[in-house]
Amino acid sequence: MKHIDASYRDKVVLSNVSLSIYERDFIGIIGPNGGGKTTLLKIILGFLKPVRGKIAYTFDRSEIGYLPQGNQIDDRFPITVREVVASGLEKGLKIQKKFSAREKQRINEVLEKVGLTKLHRRPIGELSGGELQRTLLGRAIASSPRMLILDEPDTHVDNKFEMELYRLLRELNETMTILLVSHDLGTISPYIKSIACVNRSLHYHPSNEINEEQLKVYNCPIELITHGPVPHRVMKTHNP
């Protein structure tokens, strides 16, 4: 991506953004609400055309798996876990298609990888939040994409699933590039390889470690969270 500008009507959302993404990168994308993180993903996915700048791919854009923000699937729709995962092998939700033996094997492999083999016949309306996210992740990786993009995948899920998710993403990163949008830098930092701070502009940090002063320089106003034996956050000093 070189010198990308993006806007909605007259509002500029991204300005002069450049970023190179390499094979098996694992980039954590952070920044404030409204800073342009989701817009950046839409441009990479081809959902939004920039008003200025260029973007080039070294592979087909169809080789990108995508887990969007929130659950953009109607849980009242009469479809099973297996059918949702299987739809990742197709363009759209054509659940009547007959799959080849190789495709069936791939579906079974993905169900096992995301821990849903025992639930494969369950309607999605009967799933917990974590189980539904596993299902949608399975759909995103079913086609063995070259790149996986996730927009805040840990939203509305419990802590147990959150940790399982990041361990799975680390495993997936052995074979694919991952871009992950998150507000929780402390949680994702052990898993990512580099950081992109997005707040209209983009600042790339070639490490998974970043401090408060660097965030100020990058104009990226988010909280820093540290790890320890007792869950806690380190906040700014308060002087009464």
N, C-alpha and C positions, 0 to 999 in steps of 0.2 A: 504494500500500500504506500503510495507516495503523494503527499500534499493533498490529502482528502479533506474536502469541505462537505458538510451535510446539513440540511435544514428542512424544517417543516413549515411550509408557507414562507413567512418572512423571518422566522426565528432560526438563527444559526445554532445548531446543536454540537457539531464538531467543526473544528477549525485547524487547517494545516496539519492533519494527522498523518504520520508516516510510521509504518511498522513492518518488519520482516518476520515471518513465522517459518521456522525450520522443522524438518522431519523430527518427530518424537519430542518436540517442545511440549512443555506443560506450563502454560502461562496463566497466572491468576490475574484476573481483571478486576480492579477495585476502583472505588470512587463514590461520590455522593449521589443520592437520588436526583435524577434529572441531569446528571453529568454527561450522559451520552453513551453509557456502556451498552445498552440494548441496541441503540442505533448503530454502534460499531459492528455488532454481531450481524445485524440486518444487512449491512453493506457487504460483509464477508460472505454471507449466505446468498447474496444476490436479490434479496427482498426489497432493497432500497438502492436507488442509483444516486451516487454522489453528485453534487452540483459542480464540483471541481476535483481534479486529481485523477490518478490512475490506480487500478488494482489488477494484478496479474497472478495467475495460478500456474503451478507446475504440474497440476493434475486436473481431472475433470471435477467440476463443482458438484456434480451428483455424488461424489465420493465423500461428502460431508454428512455426518450424523448430527442430529440436532435435538436437544431436549429443551423446549422453551420454558420460559418463566411461568410458574403456576400450572395448574392442570387444565390444559386446553382440550379436554375430552369430556363428553357428556357421560357421567357415570350411570345414567339411566339407559344408555344405549345397550341393547341386548348383545353383548360381545364378550367373549371370554379372554382371559389372560393370554392364552396361546394364540388366539386370533389377532390380538393387538400386536404381539411380538412378531407374528408372521407377516403382518402388514408392512413391517420394515423392509421386507424383501421386494416390495412392490411400489409402484407409483400410486399412492392413495390407498384407501381401505377397500380392497377388492377381496373380501373374505371368502368368496365362493371359488377362488382359484384352486385348481388341483396342483399340489406341489410335487416336485420330483423327489426321489429318495434322498438325493444329496441335500435338497432344500429342507426336507423334514429333519434330516440329521443336524443341519445347522440350527434349526429352530430349537431342537432338543438341547443342543450345546449351549445356546444362549439362555434358555430357561434354567439350566443348571448353573450357569455362571452368575446369574442374578438371584439365585436362590428361590426360584418359583416352580420347580418341577412338580412339587406336590400340589400346587395351586393352579396348575395350568388349565383346568376345566372351570375354574371359578369365574362367575360373572364379575366384571370390573366394579359393579355397584356394591359388591360385598367386600371390597378390599379396604384395608386401612390406608392412611396417607402414605406410609412408607412402602407398602406393597404396591400401590398404584405407581409411585415413582420408580420402583424397580421394574414394573411392567413397561413404563414409557422409556426407561433407559434401555431395556431389552430391545424395544422397537428401534431405538436410535443406533444400536450397534449390530443389529441383525445382519446387515449387508456388509459387515467388516469394513467400515469406512476408513479412509486414510486420515481423516480429521474428525474429532468429536467436539461439538460445541455445547456447553451447558450454561443456561442462564439461571443462576440462583437455584440449583437443584435441591438444596437443603431447606427450602422454605416449607413450613408447615409439616415437618417430619420430626420424629423423636430423635433423641441423642444417640440411641443405639444404632438406628439406621444410618444416621449421619456418619458415624465412624466406619460402618461397613461400606458405605458409599465411597468414602475417600480411599479406603484400602483397595476396593475394586478398581477405582480410577488409576491408582498407582500401577496395578497389574495391567490394565488396558494400555497405559502409556508405554509399555514395552513394545507395542506394535502399532500405535497410532498417536498422532499429535492431539493434544487436548487444550482447549481454551475454556476456562471456567470463570464465570462471573460470580463474585461473592462479596458480601459486606463484612465477613468474618475473617480477617487476615490471619488472626491468631490460630484459627482452626485449620485453615488450608495451607499455612506456611510450611509444615513438615512435608507436604506432598508435592507442591509446585516447584518449578525450577527457576522461574523468573516472574516479574510483576509488571503489569502495565497499569499505571494510574491514569484514569480517564476523568477529566473534568473540563469538557469542551476541547481542551488540548489533550495530548497523550504524552506521558513520560514513561519511557521503558527503563526498568531496573533489572540488570542481568543477574539477579540473585533472588533467593526466597527470603532474605533477611533485609528488613528495612526499619529505620528508626523514625522518631517523631520529627526530627529536623529535616530529614529527607522528604517526608510527606509535606512539610511546609513549603519546601523548595518546589515540589511538584504540584503545589496548589491542590492537594488531595485531602480534604478534611474528613478523615475517618478516625474512629477509635482504634488504638492499639490494644490488643489483648494478649496477655502472657500466659504461659503454662506453669503449673506447679502441682504439688500434692493436693492442694485445696483449690478448687476453681475460683478464679478471681480476675478482676480487671485492674489495670493500672491507669488511673485517671490523673488529670492535671492536679497540681497542688492547690489546695483550697485554703485561702487565708481569710479567717473570719474578720 
